[in-house]
Amino acid sequence: MKQDFLHRFSLAGLRDRMPAWMKNRYVITILIFLVWIILLDPNNLISRVREILTRNRLEREKDNYMGRIEEDRRKLNELRTSNENLEKYAREQYRMKRPDEDLFIIVTPEEERKIRRDRKVSKTAKPAVKRAPRPSGD
């Protein structure tokens, strides 16, 4: 009985209980190779997938920024061409008006949420101001 117990937990006993396909050295070699490639190698499969995803995200950001740069160049060229365009831009973007005009601002619900969110963030982001003690008037 003691020998059965020892045989059960020895390498030979473990090998006897293994299925036949796991006893094949080629299967074991392929399994070890796959574990090495997927998990252990410095250039493993998991890090490669992460790098590919990061590269794709960065390429999308680059395309976005290149589009914004091109749009800004177009706007700058438009502003440099005539004073009418400059005045139009100032009136639209900075809400400038002539002295004899009234200005009505129509805000969409999305813009209102953005404004409220920005105000909320700016209130919490302000650092506390330390005030100097007042001198006593003796």
Chimera marker file (.cmm) of the C-alpha trace (Angstrom):
<marker_set name="trace">
<marker id="1" x="0.000" y="0.000" z="0.000" r="1" g="1" b="0" radius="0.5"/>
<marker id="2" x="2.864" y="2.347" z="0.788" r="1" g="1" b="0" radius="0.5"/>
<marker id="3" x="4.430" y="1.596" z="-2.596" r="1" g="1" b="0" radius="0.5"/>
<marker id="4" x="1.129" y="2.398" z="-4.343" r="1" g="1" b="0" radius="0.5"/>
<marker id="5" x="1.052" y="5.746" z="-2.559" r="1" g="1" b="0" radius="0.5"/>
<marker id="6" x="4.656" y="6.546" z="-3.537" r="1" g="1" b="0" radius="0.5"/>
<marker id="7" x="4.113" y="5.341" z="-7.103" r="1" g="1" b="0" radius="0.5"/>
<marker id="8" x="1.006" y="7.531" z="-7.407" r="1" g="1" b="0" radius="0.5"/>
<marker id="9" x="2.935" y="10.733" z="-6.609" r="1" g="1" b="0" radius="0.5"/>
<marker id="10" x="6.197" y="9.888" z="-8.366" r="1" g="1" b="0" radius="0.5"/>
<marker id="11" x="7.123" y="11.015" z="-11.883" r="1" g="1" b="0" radius="0.5"/>
<marker id="12" x="6.667" y="7.482" z="-13.200" r="1" g="1" b="0" radius="0.5"/>
<marker id="13" x="3.159" y="7.328" z="-11.731" r="1" g="1" b="0" radius="0.5"/>
<marker id="14" x="2.337" y="10.709" z="-13.194" r="1" g="1" b="0" radius="0.5"/>
<marker id="15" x="3.590" y="9.539" z="-16.591" r="1" g="1" b="0" radius="0.5"/>
<marker id="16" x="1.448" y="6.412" z="-16.378" r="1" g="1" b="0" radius="0.5"/>
<marker id="17" x="-1.693" y="8.459" z="-15.723" r="1" g="1" b="0" radius="0.5"/>
<marker id="18" x="-1.061" y="10.906" z="-18.583" r="1" g="1" b="0" radius="0.5"/>
<marker id="19" x="-3.066" y="10.504" z="-21.791" r="1" g="1" b="0" radius="0.5"/>
<marker id="20" x="-1.190" y="8.955" z="-24.695" r="1" g="1" b="0" radius="0.5"/>
<marker id="21" x="-0.972" y="12.164" z="-26.739" r="1" g="1" b="0" radius="0.5"/>
<marker id="22" x="0.817" y="13.936" z="-23.853" r="1" g="1" b="0" radius="0.5"/>
<marker id="23" x="3.520" y="11.273" z="-23.763" r="1" g="1" b="0" radius="0.5"/>
<marker id="24" x="4.640" y="12.195" z="-27.267" r="1" g="1" b="0" radius="0.5"/>
<marker id="25" x="7.803" y="14.305" z="-27.072" r="1" g="1" b="0" radius="0.5"/>
<marker id="26" x="6.845" y="16.358" z="-30.136" r="1" g="1" b="0" radius="0.5"/>
<marker id="27" x="3.580" y="17.470" z="-28.521" r="1" g="1" b="0" radius="0.5"/>
<marker id="28" x="5.432" y="18.411" z="-25.350" r="1" g="1" b="0" radius="0.5"/>
<marker id="29" x="8.033" y="20.330" z="-27.359" r="1" g="1" b="0" radius="0.5"/>
<marker id="30" x="5.347" y="22.238" z="-29.263" r="1" g="1" b="0" radius="0.5"/>
<marker id="31" x="3.499" y="23.067" z="-26.026" r="1" g="1" b="0" radius="0.5"/>
<marker id="32" x="6.675" y="24.357" z="-24.391" r="1" g="1" b="0" radius="0.5"/>
<marker id="33" x="7.455" y="26.390" z="-27.512" r="1" g="1" b="0" radius="0.5"/>
<marker id="34" x="3.961" y="27.938" z="-27.547" r="1" g="1" b="0" radius="0.5"/>
<marker id="35" x="4.141" y="28.835" z="-23.858" r="1" g="1" b="0" radius="0.5"/>
<marker id="36" x="7.546" y="30.399" z="-24.456" r="1" g="1" b="0" radius="0.5"/>
<marker id="37" x="6.370" y="32.450" z="-27.456" r="1" g="1" b="0" radius="0.5"/>
<marker id="38" x="3.095" y="33.602" z="-25.875" r="1" g="1" b="0" radius="0.5"/>
<marker id="39" x="4.271" y="34.354" z="-22.337" r="1" g="1" b="0" radius="0.5"/>
<marker id="40" x="7.986" y="34.170" z="-21.592" r="1" g="1" b="0" radius="0.5"/>
<marker id="41" x="9.881" y="35.655" z="-24.528" r="1" g="1" b="0" radius="0.5"/>
<marker id="42" x="10.848" y="39.365" z="-24.256" r="1" g="1" b="0" radius="0.5"/>
<marker id="43" x="9.065" y="39.915" z="-27.595" r="1" g="1" b="0" radius="0.5"/>
<marker id="44" x="6.094" y="37.778" z="-26.609" r="1" g="1" b="0" radius="0.5"/>
<marker id="45" x="2.762" y="37.723" z="-28.352" r="1" g="1" b="0" radius="0.5"/>
<marker id="46" x="0.941" y="39.702" z="-25.657" r="1" g="1" b="0" radius="0.5"/>
<marker id="47" x="3.357" y="42.636" z="-25.792" r="1" g="1" b="0" radius="0.5"/>
<marker id="48" x="3.302" y="42.563" z="-29.616" r="1" g="1" b="0" radius="0.5"/>
<marker id="49" x="-0.491" y="42.888" z="-29.634" r="1" g="1" b="0" radius="0.5"/>
<marker id="50" x="-0.264" y="45.763" z="-27.130" r="1" g="1" b="0" radius="0.5"/>
<marker id="51" x="2.328" y="47.511" z="-29.297" r="1" g="1" b="0" radius="0.5"/>
<marker id="52" x="0.207" y="47.085" z="-32.437" r="1" g="1" b="0" radius="0.5"/>
<marker id="53" x="-2.847" y="48.536" z="-30.689" r="1" g="1" b="0" radius="0.5"/>
<marker id="54" x="-0.792" y="51.468" z="-29.390" r="1" g="1" b="0" radius="0.5"/>
<marker id="55" x="0.655" y="52.095" z="-32.853" r="1" g="1" b="0" radius="0.5"/>
<marker id="56" x="-2.809" y="52.102" z="-34.412" r="1" g="1" b="0" radius="0.5"/>
<marker id="57" x="-4.086" y="54.553" z="-31.777" r="1" g="1" b="0" radius="0.5"/>
<marker id="58" x="-1.110" y="56.846" z="-32.339" r="1" g="1" b="0" radius="0.5"/>
<marker id="59" x="-1.622" y="56.747" z="-36.111" r="1" g="1" b="0" radius="0.5"/>
<marker id="60" x="-5.268" y="57.753" z="-35.654" r="1" g="1" b="0" radius="0.5"/>
<marker id="61" x="-4.194" y="60.626" z="-33.387" r="1" g="1" b="0" radius="0.5"/>
<marker id="62" x="-1.587" y="61.688" z="-35.945" r="1" g="1" b="0" radius="0.5"/>
<marker id="63" x="-4.195" y="61.743" z="-38.712" r="1" g="1" b="0" radius="0.5"/>
<marker id="64" x="-6.508" y="63.768" z="-36.481" r="1" g="1" b="0" radius="0.5"/>
<marker id="65" x="-3.805" y="66.313" z="-35.641" r="1" g="1" b="0" radius="0.5"/>
<marker id="66" x="-2.656" y="66.564" z="-39.258" r="1" g="1" b="0" radius="0.5"/>
<marker id="67" x="-6.246" y="67.339" z="-40.249" r="1" g="1" b="0" radius="0.5"/>
<marker id="68" x="-6.491" y="70.001" z="-37.550" r="1" g="1" b="0" radius="0.5"/>
<marker id="69" x="-3.168" y="71.526" z="-38.647" r="1" g="1" b="0" radius="0.5"/>
<marker id="70" x="-4.359" y="71.680" z="-42.241" r="1" g="1" b="0" radius="0.5"/>
<marker id="71" x="-7.636" y="73.295" z="-41.154" r="1" g="1" b="0" radius="0.5"/>
<marker id="72" x="-5.748" y="75.856" z="-39.037" r="1" g="1" b="0" radius="0.5"/>
<marker id="73" x="-3.435" y="76.662" z="-41.966" r="1" g="1" b="0" radius="0.5"/>
<marker id="74" x="-6.458" y="77.222" z="-44.173" r="1" g="1" b="0" radius="0.5"/>
<marker id="75" x="-8.069" y="79.508" z="-41.566" r="1" g="1" b="0" radius="0.5"/>
<marker id="76" x="-4.822" y="81.433" z="-41.094" r="1" g="1" b="0" radius="0.5"/>
<marker id="77" x="-4.458" y="81.936" z="-44.829" r="1" g="1" b="0" radius="0.5"/>
<marker id="78" x="-8.072" y="83.078" z="-44.977" r="1" g="1" b="0" radius="0.5"/>
<marker id="79" x="-7.499" y="85.578" z="-42.164" r="1" g="1" b="0" radius="0.5"/>
<marker id="80" x="-4.366" y="86.963" z="-43.802" r="1" g="1" b="0" radius="0.5"/>
<marker id="81" x="-6.069" y="87.541" z="-47.168" r="1" g="1" b="0" radius="0.5"/>
<marker id="82" x="-8.584" y="90.231" z="-46.226" r="1" g="1" b="0" radius="0.5"/>
<marker id="83" x="-9.785" y="92.407" z="-43.367" r="1" g="1" b="0" radius="0.5"/>
<marker id="84" x="-13.360" y="91.261" z="-43.969" r="1" g="1" b="0" radius="0.5"/>
<marker id="85" x="-12.401" y="87.691" z="-43.103" r="1" g="1" b="0" radius="0.5"/>
<marker id="86" x="-10.487" y="88.896" z="-40.040" r="1" g="1" b="0" radius="0.5"/>
<marker id="87" x="-13.500" y="90.886" z="-38.848" r="1" g="1" b="0" radius="0.5"/>
<marker id="88" x="-15.829" y="87.939" z="-39.482" r="1" g="1" b="0" radius="0.5"/>
<marker id="89" x="-13.546" y="85.626" z="-37.482" r="1" g="1" b="0" radius="0.5"/>
<marker id="90" x="-13.272" y="88.084" z="-34.576" r="1" g="1" b="0" radius="0.5"/>
<marker id="91" x="-17.029" y="88.564" z="-34.472" r="1" g="1" b="0" radius="0.5"/>
<marker id="92" x="-17.752" y="84.823" z="-34.525" r="1" g="1" b="0" radius="0.5"/>
<marker id="93" x="-15.003" y="83.490" z="-32.284" r="1" g="1" b="0" radius="0.5"/>
<marker id="94" x="-14.504" y="86.308" z="-29.779" r="1" g="1" b="0" radius="0.5"/>
<marker id="95" x="-18.063" y="87.664" z="-29.867" r="1" g="1" b="0" radius="0.5"/>
<marker id="96" x="-16.906" y="91.145" z="-30.743" r="1" g="1" b="0" radius="0.5"/>
<marker id="97" x="-19.519" y="93.641" z="-31.879" r="1" g="1" b="0" radius="0.5"/>
<marker id="98" x="-19.823" y="97.111" z="-33.208" r="1" g="1" b="0" radius="0.5"/>
<marker id="99" x="-20.949" y="99.841" z="-30.786" r="1" g="1" b="0" radius="0.5"/>
<marker id="100" x="-24.383" y="100.173" z="-32.409" r="1" g="1" b="0" radius="0.5"/>
<marker id="101" x="-25.157" y="96.430" z="-32.448" r="1" g="1" b="0" radius="0.5"/>
<marker id="102" x="-26.812" y="94.038" z="-30.009" r="1" g="1" b="0" radius="0.5"/>
<marker id="103" x="-25.377" y="90.554" z="-29.651" r="1" g="1" b="0" radius="0.5"/>
<marker id="104" x="-27.578" y="87.510" z="-29.070" r="1" g="1" b="0" radius="0.5"/>
<marker id="105" x="-25.813" y="84.256" z="-28.226" r="1" g="1" b="0" radius="0.5"/>
<marker id="106" x="-27.704" y="81.031" z="-28.860" r="1" g="1" b="0" radius="0.5"/>
<marker id="107" x="-26.211" y="78.087" z="-27.000" r="1" g="1" b="0" radius="0.5"/>
<marker id="108" x="-26.985" y="74.477" z="-27.928" r="1" g="1" b="0" radius="0.5"/>
<marker id="109" x="-27.559" y="71.972" z="-25.112" r="1" g="1" b="0" radius="0.5"/>
<marker id="110" x="-24.185" y="70.294" z="-25.855" r="1" g="1" b="0" radius="0.5"/>
<marker id="111" x="-22.360" y="73.623" z="-25.606" r="1" g="1" b="0" radius="0.5"/>
<marker id="112" x="-24.164" y="74.419" z="-22.353" r="1" g="1" b="0" radius="0.5"/>
<marker id="113" x="-23.092" y="71.088" z="-20.825" r="1" g="1" b="0" radius="0.5"/>
<marker id="114" x="-19.517" y="71.742" z="-21.922" r="1" g="1" b="0" radius="0.5"/>
<marker id="115" x="-19.570" y="75.232" z="-20.415" r="1" g="1" b="0" radius="0.5"/>
<marker id="116" x="-20.969" y="73.935" z="-17.120" r="1" g="1" b="0" radius="0.5"/>
<marker id="117" x="-18.424" y="71.110" z="-17.033" r="1" g="1" b="0" radius="0.5"/>
<marker id="118" x="-15.565" y="73.563" z="-17.707" r="1" g="1" b="0" radius="0.5"/>
<marker id="119" x="-16.788" y="75.888" z="-14.966" r="1" g="1" b="0" radius="0.5"/>
<marker id="120" x="-17.052" y="72.993" z="-12.520" r="1" g="1" b="0" radius="0.5"/>
<marker id="121" x="-13.528" y="71.841" z="-13.351" r="1" g="1" b="0" radius="0.5"/>
<marker id="122" x="-12.111" y="75.345" z="-13.101" r="1" g="1" b="0" radius="0.5"/>
<marker id="123" x="-13.694" y="75.868" z="-9.669" r="1" g="1" b="0" radius="0.5"/>
<marker id="124" x="-12.101" y="72.755" z="-8.246" r="1" g="1" b="0" radius="0.5"/>
<marker id="125" x="-8.761" y="73.342" z="-9.956" r="1" g="1" b="0" radius="0.5"/>
<marker id="126" x="-8.098" y="76.766" z="-8.418" r="1" g="1" b="0" radius="0.5"/>
<marker id="127" x="-5.536" y="76.627" z="-5.611" r="1" g="1" b="0" radius="0.5"/>
<marker id="128" x="-6.331" y="78.184" z="-2.289" r="1" g="1" b="0" radius="0.5"/>
<marker id="129" x="-5.060" y="81.750" z="-1.959" r="1" g="1" b="0" radius="0.5"/>
<marker id="130" x="-3.146" y="82.549" z="1.197" r="1" g="1" b="0" radius="0.5"/>
<marker id="131" x="-3.856" y="85.969" z="2.516" r="1" g="1" b="0" radius="0.5"/>
<marker id="132" x="-1.408" y="87.962" z="4.561" r="1" g="1" b="0" radius="0.5"/>
<marker id="133" x="-2.620" y="88.853" z="8.060" r="1" g="1" b="0" radius="0.5"/>
<marker id="134" x="-3.923" y="92.367" z="8.443" r="1" g="1" b="0" radius="0.5"/>
<marker id="135" x="-1.749" y="94.648" z="10.482" r="1" g="1" b="0" radius="0.5"/>
<marker id="136" x="-3.334" y="95.685" z="13.730" r="1" g="1" b="0" radius="0.5"/>
<marker id="137" x="-4.210" y="99.342" z="13.955" r="1" g="1" b="0" radius="0.5"/>
<marker id="138" x="-2.850" y="100.092" z="17.478" r="1" g="1" b="0" radius="0.5"/>
<link id1="1" id2="2" r="1" g="1" b="0" radius="0.2"/>
<link id1="2" id2="3" r="1" g="1" b="0" radius="0.2"/>
<link id1="3" id2="4" r="1" g="1" b="0" radius="0.2"/>
<link id1="4" id2="5" r="1" g="1" b="0" radius="0.2"/>
<link id1="5" id2="6" r="1" g="1" b="0" radius="0.2"/>
<link id1="6" id2="7" r="1" g="1" b="0" radius="0.2"/>
<link id1="7" id2="8" r="1" g="1" b="0" radius="0.2"/>
<link id1="8" id2="9" r="1" g="1" b="0" radius="0.2"/>
<link id1="9" id2="10" r="1" g="1" b="0" radius="0.2"/>
<link id1="10" id2="11" r="1" g="1" b="0" radius="0.2"/>
<link id1="11" id2="12" r="1" g="1" b="0" radius="0.2"/>
<link id1="12" id2="13" r="1" g="1" b="0" radius="0.2"/>
<link id1="13" id2="14" r="1" g="1" b="0" radius="0.2"/>
<link id1="14" id2="15" r="1" g="1" b="0" radius="0.2"/>
<link id1="15" id2="16" r="1" g="1" b="0" radius="0.2"/>
<link id1="16" id2="17" r="1" g="1" b="0" radius="0.2"/>
<link id1="17" id2="18" r="1" g="1" b="0" radius="0.2"/>
<link id1="18" id2="19" r="1" g="1" b="0" radius="0.2"/>
<link id1="19" id2="20" r="1" g="1" b="0" radius="0.2"/>
<link id1="20" id2="21" r="1" g="1" b="0" radius="0.2"/>
<link id1="21" id2="22" r="1" g="1" b="0" radius="0.2"/>
<link id1="22" id2="23" r="1" g="1" b="0" radius="0.2"/>
<link id1="23" id2="24" r="1" g="1" b="0" radius="0.2"/>
<link id1="24" id2="25" r="1" g="1" b="0" radius="0.2"/>
<link id1="25" id2="26" r="1" g="1" b="0" radius="0.2"/>
<link id1="26" id2="27" r="1" g="1" b="0" radius="0.2"/>
<link id1="27" id2="28" r="1" g="1" b="0" radius="0.2"/>
<link id1="28" id2="29" r="1" g="1" b="0" radius="0.2"/>
<link id1="29" id2="30" r="1" g="1" b="0" radius="0.2"/>
<link id1="30" id2="31" r="1" g="1" b="0" radius="0.2"/>
<link id1="31" id2="32" r="1" g="1" b="0" radius="0.2"/>
<link id1="32" id2="33" r="1" g="1" b="0" radius="0.2"/>
<link id1="33" id2="34" r="1" g="1" b="0" radius="0.2"/>
<link id1="34" id2="35" r="1" g="1" b="0" radius="0.2"/>
<link id1="35" id2="36" r="1" g="1" b="0" radius="0.2"/>
<link id1="36" id2="37" r="1" g="1" b="0" radius="0.2"/>
<link id1="37" id2="38" r="1" g="1" b="0" radius="0.2"/>
<link id1="38" id2="39" r="1" g="1" b="0" radius="0.2"/>
<link id1="39" id2="40" r="1" g="1" b="0" radius="0.2"/>
<link id1="40" id2="41" r="1" g="1" b="0" radius="0.2"/>
<link id1="41" id2="42" r="1" g="1" b="0" radius="0.2"/>
<link id1="42" id2="43" r="1" g="1" b="0" radius="0.2"/>
<link id1="43" id2="44" r="1" g="1" b="0" radius="0.2"/>
<link id1="44" id2="45" r="1" g="1" b="0" radius="0.2"/>
<link id1="45" id2="46" r="1" g="1" b="0" radius="0.2"/>
<link id1="46" id2="47" r="1" g="1" b="0" radius="0.2"/>
<link id1="47" id2="48" r="1" g="1" b="0" radius="0.2"/>
<link id1="48" id2="49" r="1" g="1" b="0" radius="0.2"/>
<link id1="49" id2="50" r="1" g="1" b="0" radius="0.2"/>
<link id1="50" id2="51" r="1" g="1" b="0" radius="0.2"/>
<link id1="51" id2="52" r="1" g="1" b="0" radius="0.2"/>
<link id1="52" id2="53" r="1" g="1" b="0" radius="0.2"/>
<link id1="53" id2="54" r="1" g="1" b="0" radius="0.2"/>
<link id1="54" id2="55" r="1" g="1" b="0" radius="0.2"/>
<link id1="55" id2="56" r="1" g="1" b="0" radius="0.2"/>
<link id1="56" id2="57" r="1" g="1" b="0" radius="0.2"/>
<link id1="57" id2="58" r="1" g="1" b="0" radius="0.2"/>
<link id1="58" id2="59" r="1" g="1" b="0" radius="0.2"/>
<link id1="59" id2="60" r="1" g="1" b="0" radius="0.2"/>
<link id1="60" id2="61" r="1" g="1" b="0" radius="0.2"/>
<link id1="61" id2="62" r="1" g="1" b="0" radius="0.2"/>
<link id1="62" id2="63" r="1" g="1" b="0" radius="0.2"/>
<link id1="63" id2="64" r="1" g="1" b="0" radius="0.2"/>
<link id1="64" id2="65" r="1" g="1" b="0" radius="0.2"/>
<link id1="65" id2="66" r="1" g="1" b="0" radius="0.2"/>
<link id1="66" id2="67" r="1" g="1" b="0" radius="0.2"/>
<link id1="67" id2="68" r="1" g="1" b="0" radius="0.2"/>
<link id1="68" id2="69" r="1" g="1" b="0" radius="0.2"/>
<link id1="69" id2="70" r="1" g="1" b="0" radius="0.2"/>
<link id1="70" id2="71" r="1" g="1" b="0" radius="0.2"/>
<link id1="71" id2="72" r="1" g="1" b="0" radius="0.2"/>
<link id1="72" id2="73" r="1" g="1" b="0" radius="0.2"/>
<link id1="73" id2="74" r="1" g="1" b="0" radius="0.2"/>
<link id1="74" id2="75" r="1" g="1" b="0" radius="0.2"/>
<link id1="75" id2="76" r="1" g="1" b="0" radius="0.2"/>
<link id1="76" id2="77" r="1" g="1" b="0" radius="0.2"/>
<link id1="77" id2="78" r="1" g="1" b="0" radius="0.2"/>
<link id1="78" id2="79" r="1" g="1" b="0" radius="0.2"/>
<link id1="79" id2="80" r="1" g="1" b="0" radius="0.2"/>
<link id1="80" id2="81" r="1" g="1" b="0" radius="0.2"/>
<link id1="81" id2="82" r="1" g="1" b="0" radius="0.2"/>
<link id1="82" id2="83" r="1" g="1" b="0" radius="0.2"/>
<link id1="83" id2="84" r="1" g="1" b="0" radius="0.2"/>
<link id1="84" id2="85" r="1" g="1" b="0" radius="0.2"/>
<link id1="85" id2="86" r="1" g="1" b="0" radius="0.2"/>
<link id1="86" id2="87" r="1" g="1" b="0" radius="0.2"/>
<link id1="87" id2="88" r="1" g="1" b="0" radius="0.2"/>
<link id1="88" id2="89" r="1" g="1" b="0" radius="0.2"/>
<link id1="89" id2="90" r="1" g="1" b="0" radius="0.2"/>
<link id1="90" id2="91" r="1" g="1" b="0" radius="0.2"/>
<link id1="91" id2="92" r="1" g="1" b="0" radius="0.2"/>
<link id1="92" id2="93" r="1" g="1" b="0" radius="0.2"/>
<link id1="93" id2="94" r="1" g="1" b="0" radius="0.2"/>
<link id1="94" id2="95" r="1" g="1" b="0" radius="0.2"/>
<link id1="95" id2="96" r="1" g="1" b="0" radius="0.2"/>
<link id1="96" id2="97" r="1" g="1" b="0" radius="0.2"/>
<link id1="97" id2="98" r="1" g="1" b="0" radius="0.2"/>
<link id1="98" id2="99" r="1" g="1" b="0" radius="0.2"/>
<link id1="99" id2="100" r="1" g="1" b="0" radius="0.2"/>
<link id1="100" id2="101" r="1" g="1" b="0" radius="0.2"/>
<link id1="101" id2="102" r="1" g="1" b="0" radius="0.2"/>
<link id1="102" id2="103" r="1" g="1" b="0" radius="0.2"/>
<link id1="103" id2="104" r="1" g="1" b="0" radius="0.2"/>
<link id1="104" id2="105" r="1" g="1" b="0" radius="0.2"/>
<link id1="105" id2="106" r="1" g="1" b="0" radius="0.2"/>
<link id1="106" id2="107" r="1" g="1" b="0" radius="0.2"/>
<link id1="107" id2="108" r="1" g="1" b="0" radius="0.2"/>
<link id1="108" id2="109" r="1" g="1" b="0" radius="0.2"/>
<link id1="109" id2="110" r="1" g="1" b="0" radius="0.2"/>
<link id1="110" id2="111" r="1" g="1" b="0" radius="0.2"/>
<link id1="111" id2="112" r="1" g="1" b="0" radius="0.2"/>
<link id1="112" id2="113" r="1" g="1" b="0" radius="0.2"/>
<link id1="113" id2="114" r="1" g="1" b="0" radius="0.2"/>
<link id1="114" id2="115" r="1" g="1" b="0" radius="0.2"/>
<link id1="115" id2="116" r="1" g="1" b="0" radius="0.2"/>
<link id1="116" id2="117" r="1" g="1" b="0" radius="0.2"/>
<link id1="117" id2="118" r="1" g="1" b="0" radius="0.2"/>
<link id1="118" id2="119" r="1" g="1" b="0" radius="0.2"/>
<link id1="119" id2="120" r="1" g="1" b="0" radius="0.2"/>
<link id1="120" id2="121" r="1" g="1" b="0" radius="0.2"/>
<link id1="121" id2="122" r="1" g="1" b="0" radius="0.2"/>
<link id1="122" id2="123" r="1" g="1" b="0" radius="0.2"/>
<link id1="123" id2="124" r="1" g="1" b="0" radius="0.2"/>
<link id1="124" id2="125" r="1" g="1" b="0" radius="0.2"/>
<link id1="125" id2="126" r="1" g="1" b="0" radius="0.2"/>
<link id1="126" id2="127" r="1" g="1" b="0" radius="0.2"/>
<link id1="127" id2="128" r="1" g="1" b="0" radius="0.2"/>
<link id1="128" id2="129" r="1" g="1" b="0" radius="0.2"/>
<link id1="129" id2="130" r="1" g="1" b="0" radius="0.2"/>
<link id1="130" id2="131" r="1" g="1" b="0" radius="0.2"/>
<link id1="131" id2="132" r="1" g="1" b="0" radius="0.2"/>
<link id1="132" id2="133" r="1" g="1" b="0" radius="0.2"/>
<link id1="133" id2="134" r="1" g="1" b="0" radius="0.2"/>
<link id1="134" id2="135" r="1" g="1" b="0" radius="0.2"/>
<link id1="135" id2="136" r="1" g="1" b="0" radius="0.2"/>
<link id1="136" id2="137" r="1" g="1" b="0" radius="0.2"/>
<link id1="137" id2="138" r="1" g="1" b="0" radius="0.2"/>
</marker_set>
